[in-house]
Amino acid sequence: MNYDQQDNITNEEIEALEKQPITNIKWVRSDRVIANNYNMNAVAPTEMKLLATSILQDGFTMPVVTMYDKENDRYIIVDGFHRTSTIKNNEDVGKMTMNFVPIVVIDKPIEERVASTVRHNRARGKHSVEGMSNAVFMMLEEGLSDIEICSKLGMEAEELLKLKHITGFSKLFEGIEYQKAWITRRQIKIKQEENQCNM
């Protein structure tokens, strides 16, 4: 990593900066970088053309955020689907990068990755109601509480309530008496891991 000499950077500052994902950008072949199954950011064809023009004129100025799938030796996109698509689908951009994608890797469980994708999209003001609903449904299925979801996605309680109704999540429990025996997939997974440890 390069540092500007004018900043007279200290070892303590270097140590803090080295922990940031952007310090470890790497280039990987585009066929090893795949879409996630929860992206909610839709871009119009005109904007995709503009993205390609921007990359061709200015080069890549922002890496794609990914999570490493060790089992399949590939990278799943958290943020940057359209940048990756441009490399794969635009001949000039693909040629410019030799079909490599600049990535950074974060290591988070699924609900955290969904939250990261939502935050990236919301920060740019680009997210769809359908995509947000899917993300909320997935996080609820993973066992996150309303407070946790609002905190992770930067939402108000009223917005979450609306999305729960859109997804039909609230309808799943309509007219059904609450039972303490209900458990989420996340709770099942934790229980299975505990059982394996006790064997």
N, C-alpha and C positions, 0 to 999 in steps of 0.2 A: 504494500500500500504506500502511495506517495503522500508526503505531507509538505506543505509550503514552508520553506525555510524561514520566512518572515514571521511565522507564528511561534517560533521557539518552543516547539511542543515538548512536553515533559514525558518521562516514562509512564507516569500515572495516567496522563491523558491518552497516550498511545494504548495502554492496557484497556482503558474504558472503551475507546473507539474500536479496537480489534474485536470486541465482543458483538459488534453490530453485524447483522447478516450482510449488509452491503460491502463490508470489508472483504468478503469472500465470494466475489462474483466469479462464476466459471462458465465456460462455453460448453454446451453439450449438443449432440446431434438432435435435430428437430424431431426425428421419429421416436426419440426417447422422452419427449415432453408431451404429455397428454392432458386433455380437458378433465375437469372434475365433473361430477354429476349433479352439481347444485348451483352452477353459476347463474346469476340473475341479471346480468348486464347485457342488454341488447344494443347493438350499434347499427345504424342505417348504412346502406351501401355508400352514400356520399361521404360519410365520416370515415368509413374504411379506406376509401380512396385517399382522403386527406391524411390518414395515418400512414399509408404507404408513402405518400409524397414527403411527409415529415421525416420518416426514417431515411428515405433516399437522399434528402437534402441535408439533414443534420446528423445522420447516423443514429445508433442506439444510445439514448441518454438515460434510459431506465431499464433495469433488469426485470425479468419475469420472476415473480415470487412463487416458489414451489415447495412441495413436500416430497421427500424421497421415499419411493415404494421399493423397499429392499427386496421383497419377495420376487418382484417382476423386473427389478433393475431398471426402473423408469422414474420420471419425475411428474407428479400430478400438480397441475396449475392451481394456485390459490388466487393469484392476481396476475393478469397479463395474457389472457386467452386471445385477445384480438391482436396483440403484438406477435404472439406465436403463430396465429393463423396467417398473418401477413407474410411471415417468413415462409410458411408452407405453401401458400397459395399465390403469392406474387413473385413471378419469375425474377424480376429485377432485384427485389429485396432478398430473395433466396440466394441469388448469385452473389450479392454483396457480402453476405455473411457465410457463404459456402454452406448454407442450410444448417448453421449452428445457431442456437438460441442462448443469449446471455441470461443466466439464472442466479438467484440466491436461494438458499434452502432454509426453511424453518422446520422445526421438529415439534409438532403439536398433535394432540388427538383430534378426531374428526369434528367434534363440536367446536373446538377452538379454531380449526381451519375454516369452517363455515363462517364463524364470527369474523375471522380475518378478511375473508372475501367480501362479506357484507360491509365491513368498515371501509375497505379500500373503495368499493363502489359508491358508498354513501358520501365519502369524503370528496369524491369527484362529482357528486350529484347525479350519478347514473346507476339507477337500480330500478327494477320493475316490481310491481305489487306481487305478481305471480312468483317471481324469484324470491322475494322477501318472505312470502308465505311458505314456500318450500323450505327455506332455511329455518324459519321458526318451527315448522312442523318437525323437521329433523332433530332440532335441539330439544324440543319437548319430548320426542321419542327417546332421546338419549338420557332423559331424566333431569334436565336442567329446570330449575324453578323459574317462575316469572321474573323474579328479582334478578337472578343470574343472567337471564336472556336480555333484559332491559339494560343491564350494566355492560354486557359484552357487545351489544349491538348499538348502544347509544340511543335507545328508544324511550319514549314516554309510555307509561302503563296503558293509556288509552289506545295508542298505536298498536301495541302488542295485542290488546283485547280484540281490536278490529281484525288483525291478521289471524288470530285464533279462530274467529268466526268464518273468515274467508276459506281457511284450510279445511274447515269442517271438524277440526280437532275438538271443539266444544260440543259438537253434535254427537261425537262418539259416546259421550257420557250423559246425553240428554235422557232424563227420565229413569236413570239407573242409580240405585242407591250406592253411595260410596262404600267401598270395602277396603279394609286395611291390607287384604291379601294381594291387591293389585301391585305388580312390580314392573318397572320399565326394563328395556333391554340393557341399559347401563347397569342396573342393579343385578340382573341375571349374570352379566359378565363378571362383575365384581365377586359375586357369590361363587362362580365357577373357579375364578383365580384363587380365592380363599380355600376352596376345597382341594385344589391341586397342591397348594402349599402345605396343607395338613396331611397329605398322603405320605 
